[in-house]
Amino acid sequence: MSEPLLRSERLRPGAWPVTVHGSAEFADAAQKAGLCGAHVAINFFEDPEKHDYGVVKGCPVALCPEVTAARDESKWVWTAVEEKMRAAGARSVRTINLPKIGNFPAIHGGIDEWLAAGGDQQKWAKLLRPTEKPPLQTECLADVQATPVRWLWPGRIARGKVSIIAGHPGLGKSQLTISLAAVVTTGRRWPAGHTEAEIGNVLFLSAEDGTADTIAPRLRAAGADLARCSCLQEGAGFSLKGDLHKLDEHLTISPTALLVIDPFAAYAAGVDTHRDGEVRPMMAQLESIAERHGCAVVGVMHLNKSAGGSALSRVGGSGAFVAAARGAYLVSKDQNDDLRRLFLPIKNNLAPDTAGLAFRVEGRELPDGIRTSLVVWESGTVDTTADEAIAAPTPDQGDRSAFKDAREFLSELLAKGTEVSQKQIDADAKAAGHSRRTVNRAKADLGVKSIKQTDGSWAWRMPYVQKGGTLGTLQ
């Protein structure tokens, strides 16, 4: 008849690992010293077959044989015990070899001698850590130093994370990123708040707005410090799939508080932006770089053409974009004021939901006569939610032609000279609700070129930019 392991009454859920000694005296010494785990024993001088090992099912087990002159002769006992433990369903089984310390080992080399020679709880805990490289790279949370979220815009946009600003074309999403840049580069107060920004640099990846005639004038009108603003040179290609290592290197050389990607889709060449399996790895790498450099990434996205649903489901492309983002915001028209824009939270994983804000885009003339525009924020908050705003009918919804939608879709997809396969264009157009006939009309209107690839397939490219390029010099 099987006998229980000696001192098995010590076994309790969570009292792990279960440490097995060669005698009850050794187990008692370890338990008395407060060494972590539940300390049990076998009767070393009897057949190991006699014990019932079922009590270790699901538990991690550590074997702690004593160091004796006859250890090699007794090794078979511990080998048999290990086999029994594994057969009983132990989660894992490993052997703890007590190291030399002081005059240890002296006589039998049991854990009582090891404790007397200077062994303690800290040294024991270190012995329990695996020495071999585990299959999964993990870290013990007890060794992790907890840190607070570092905010760019307190409660809204975090540094080291990805955030999204989404909305229909022409509502001021890009203008809003200019406003963010102005606050960051000058350390001014954030809209509708009393917190001043931590001054930092801003990098723009903008596929739709010209640097000289749009971005720079808008930054000047907003009062930004242009010496702290950089942008990717026009004509220099960049892909979130293949060029993130270049971004990593740039952020190492030039610390950046805010990176604006406008829009996300224009820099996703080679990625089917409607497939979660392709978007997730790209977003994971981007967030890893953002976290490593403490850089807030704000990506601009359009809404899809789906009717109904929540604001979360209306963000264009794969759901993996908004799932990866720690914060997402909607830019929408105020249904009662055609010139008023609403900035509304869709999701916020790092802070309690905050109220929405309102702003207007107003024209300005710079001292040198250049006409431009800027965002003017209202001082208070708004009660409208993103779901309410997305459910309201858009005033110009019935007037927007399918052709105009398709033209905007194609312009965004092929921005900055990105060469995109016709197969991907067809898939993206279908997902966005555009017919092939309408897309072909938009192609002709834009003068898009068809380029035959070496494998016989076709790709489309805008006619007025050069193909290819690298991350290049940042202006």
N, C-alpha and C positions, 0 to 999 in steps of 0.2 A: 504494500500500500504506500502511495506517495506521501511524503511529509512536506509541510510548507517550508519555505526558506526561513532560516533563522531570523528573527526580528521582523518578519514580514508584516506584523501589525503596524509598523511605521508607515506603510505605504498609504499615501493620500493623494487625491487628484492635484496635480500641479507641483508635488514635492519631487521634482525631477532634477538631475537624473537619478535613477535607481542605481546605487553603487553597491556592488557585490564584493564582499571581503572573504578571506579564507577562514575566519572564525568569528564567533559572536563577540569576543573581546575586542577585536579590531573594529567591528561595526559600532560597538558601544563607545569606543574612544573617539571615533570620527563624529558620531552623533553628539556626544558631550561637548566636543570642541566647536560645534556649530557649523561644521562644514556643510555647504549647501547640498541638497539632495536628501534622499531617503536611504539610509545605510542598512543593508541587510547582509546576510552571510550564508555560505554553504558550510557543511561540515567537511573540511578538506580531507580528513582521514577516512572518509567513508565513500562509497560509490556515488558519484554525482547523479546517477540514474534515479536515486531514491527520492529526489526533491520534485515538488510540483512547481513548475515554472510558469504556469498559466497566469499568475498574478502580474506578470510584466507585460502582458499583451497591450500594445499601443504605447508603451513607455520607452523613452531613450534609456539605454543601460550602459553603465561604465563598470568594467571589471577591474579590480584593484588587487592583483596578486602581491604577496609579500616577496621581498627580495631575499632569497636564501641561497645557500651554497648549492642546494639540490634543486635549484629552480628548473634547470633543463630537464631533470628527471621528472619533475612534477608538471611540466608544461602540458602534458596530455590531459590533465584534469581540467585546466582552464580552457583548453581547446574543446573538450566535451561540453563544458558549461556554456561556452559561446554558441555551440551548435544547438544546444537545448533552448537557449534564449531566443535564437532566431526562429527555431521551429515553433516556439510558443507565441510568436507574433510580436516580438519586441520591435519598436519603431526603428531603433538602431542599436548596434552593439560595438563598443570600442574598448580598448585596454588602456588603463592609466599606468604608466611606468613611473613610480616614485623616483625623483632624481636625487642625487647625492646632495646632502646639506649637512654642514658641521661634521659630526662623527657618524652620521647615518650613511649606510646601514651598519648596525653594530652586531646584533645577534641574529635575529630572524628577519629583520628588515620589514616589519609590519608598520602599519600607519601610525601605531602608537609611538614607535621609535622615531618616525619621521616628524611627528608633532613635537616630541620632546627635544628634537634637534633644531627646532626653529620653524617648522612648517606651520602655516596659519591659513585663515579663511581666504585671504587674498591670493596666496600662492596656490591654494587648491583650485580656486576659480580659474586661475590662469591655466592650470593643467587640464581643466575640463574643455578649454577651447580647442577645437580641431587644429591640428598642425598641418594636415594635408589640405590642398586646395579643394574646396567643395565644388560639386557640379554647378551650383548656383552661387553667384557672387552676392552675398548678403552682408548686412551689418547689424550688429546688436543695437537695439534702440536705447539700451542703457548707456551706450557709448556715444550717442548722438547728442550734440549740444543744440537744444531748442533755440530757435531764433524767431523774432517777430517778422511779419510780412513787411517788406520795405516798399513803401508806396511812392509812386510818381505823383499821382493825383489821389490824395487820401480818400480811401473808401471806394474808389472807382477804378483806377488803373494802377496795377502793381508793377514794380520793376522786377525783372527776371521772369516775367510771365508774358503770355500772348493774350491780347485783347482784340476784339473785333468791333468795328463801326459799320453798320449795314443800313442800306436804304435804297430807294429808287434813284436813278440818275438825276442830276441837276438840283438836288436838294441841299447841297452844301457840305457833303461829307469831307471832301478834300479841303474845303475852306476851314472846317473844324480842326483838322490836323495842323493847319497853319497856326490856328489860335493856340493849340496845345504847345507847339514849338515856341511861340512867342513867350508863353509863361515860363517854360522850362529854361530857355536861354537867358532870361532876365531875372528870374527869381521872384516874379510878381505873385500876387495872390491868385489862387484858383477861383473860377467863377462861383458865385453864390456861397463863398466860404471865407474864412479868416486865416487860412493856412497859406503861408508862402511856400513856393516851390523851391526845391533844392536845385541850384543852378547846374546845368549840364549841357552836353552837346547833343545835337539832333542830326540824324541821317535820314534822307529821303530816298526811297526807291519809287519813283513816280513814272508810270508808263503812259499817262494820259495828258499831263500838263507840261508845257515847256518850261525849262529852267529860267531863261532870260526874260520871257514875256509874261510869265504867269507866276511861278513859284517865288522868284526873288522880289517882284513888286508887291505881292501879297504879304510876304514876310516883312518888308519895309513898312507897309501900311499898318501891320499889326504891332509894330514896334519891337520886333525880334532883334536879337543880336546876331547879325548875319555872319560874324566871325566864328560863331559856334554852330553854324548850320552847314551841312554838306549834302551833296546829292550825287547820285550815279551819273557819270557823264552821258549825255545823250548819244545813242548809237552803241553804247557798251552793253553787251548782253549779260544777263544774269538769270540763273535758274535756281529755284529753291531745292530742286532735286540734285543738281550736279555741282553747284557752286557754293554750298554752305561753308565749306572749308575756307573759302576766300573771305566770306563774311566773318568767320571766326578769327582769322588772322587780322582783318581790319580792326575789329573791336579790341583786339589785344594791343594793337599799336595806337589806336585812337579811342579811348574810353568814351562810350556813348550812353546817354541816359534814355533816349527815345529813338526808336527805329520805326519809321512809317513805311509800310508797304502798300502802295496804292496803284491798282487793286491787287489782291492776292492772286487772282486767276492769271494775270498777265505775267507773273513770274513763276508759274507752275508748268513750264514747258516739259513735256515728257511724262507728265502725271495726269491721269484721268481724274479730273477734279470731282467727278460724280461717283467715284468708287472709294469706299471707306478704306479698303485694304491698301490703296495707293496713297491716300491722303494722310493716314495716321502716321506712318513712318516719317514722312516729310515734316509733319507738325511736331513729332516727338524730337527730331533732331534740332529743329528750330528752337523749341522751348529749352532744350538742353544748352544750346549756345546762349540763349537769353539769360538763363539762370547763372551760367558760369561767369558772365560778364556784368550781371546786375542791370541788364538793359530791358526796358519796357518795349515790347513789340506791339504796334497797333496796325492791324491789317484792315483795309477797306474792302467791303464786299457789297454786291448788289443783292436785291431780293429776287427770288424766283417768281414765276408767273402763276403759281398755284393759287387757287381760290380758297378762302377760309383757312382754318388752322390757326395755331398759335404763332406769335412772332418768332419763336425759336425755330419753328419748322419752315419759316419763310426765308431764312438766310440761304442764299444761293449755294449751289454745289453740294458736295457730300456733307452729311451731318457731322463728319469727323472734324470739320473746321471749327464749328461752334462747340463741339464736345471738348476739343483740346483747349480752346480758349478759356481762361479763368474769368473773363468778363466779356460781355457782349452788349452792345448798345444800338438802338434804332434811331435813325434820323428820319423824321416824318413831318409832313405839313400839318399845321394847325387847321382843322376843318372850319374854324370860324374866322380865320385870318390867313389869307393866301400868302402873305409875306412873312409870316411867323413860322419858325421851325422849332420842333420839339426834339430834345435829346433824352431818350428814355431807356432805362435799364431793361435788358432782356433777361440776363442772368448775371449773377455775381457769386462766385464760389468762395471768395475770400473775405467777404464782409457782409453785414446785413444789407438788405435791399435799400437803396437810397431813392429819394424822390427824383423825378425828372427835372430837366432844366429847359429853358427856352432861349432862343437867340434869333437874330435877324442878320441877313447878309446885306451890308450897305456899301454903296459905291464911294470911292475916295479918289482924289487926284493928288499925286505926289508932287513935291516942289519942282521936279523937272518936267511936269506936264503929263506924266504917264498915268493913264486911267486904270484903276484896279478896284479891289473890293476887300472887305474884311468882315469878320464876325463880331457882332455886338451882343454880348450876353445880357439877359435880364437879371436883376438882383435876386429875385425870389425863385421858388420851386413851383412845379406844376403837379397836379394830381392825376393827370391822364396816365394810364399804363400803356406799355408797348402793345399788349394784346388788344386793348381798346382802339389804339391808333391804327393798328394793322387791319382791324375789322371794319373800320370806317371806309366808305367809298371815296376813292381819290377823285377830286374834281375833274381832272383831265383824263380819267381812266377810259372813257368811251371815245375820246378823240385820238388817243395814241394809236397810230397805225401799226399793223404787224410788220410792215416794212421798216419803220423807224426803229422798232424794238430789235429787229434782226440786224439792222445796221450798227446799232450800239453794241449788240452782242459780239458781232464780228470784229468791230474796232477794238474792243477790249481784249478779245482772245488773241489778236495778232499785233497787239501794241508792241512798240519797241523792236520791231523787226523779228519777233519770234516766229520761227517756221514751225507750223503745226500740221500734222498729217491730216489728210482729208477724212480718214477713218475716225480720228478723234473729234474733228469738227462735226461730222455727222452725228456722232454719239452725243456730244455736248449740246448740239442744236436740238436734238430730239428731247433730251432731258429738260431743256429750257423751254420747250413748247414751240419751237420755230419749225416751220415746214421747210423741206429741202428747196422747194421752188422759191420761197421768200428769201432764204439765205443766199441762193444763187443770184437773185436780183440785187441783194445788198452787196454781194461780191463784185458784180459788174459795176455798180455805182461807185464803189470805193476804189476800183481799179486793182483789186487783189490779183496777184500773179499765181499761177499754178506751176510748181516746180517738180519735175520728175526726179524721183530718187533712184539710187543705184539698184535697188531691188525691184524696180518697176512700178512702185506705188507712187502716189502723188501727195504733195504737201502744198499749203497755201502760205503766202507771205505778202505783206504790204509792199507796195511798189516804191515807197519813198525813203526807205532806210536801208542800211547795209546789213547783210546777213552776218550772224555770228558775233564774235567779240568776247571779251572776258570781263571780269569785274572792273578792271581798268582803274584809272586814276579818279579819285573822288574830288569833286569841285568844292 
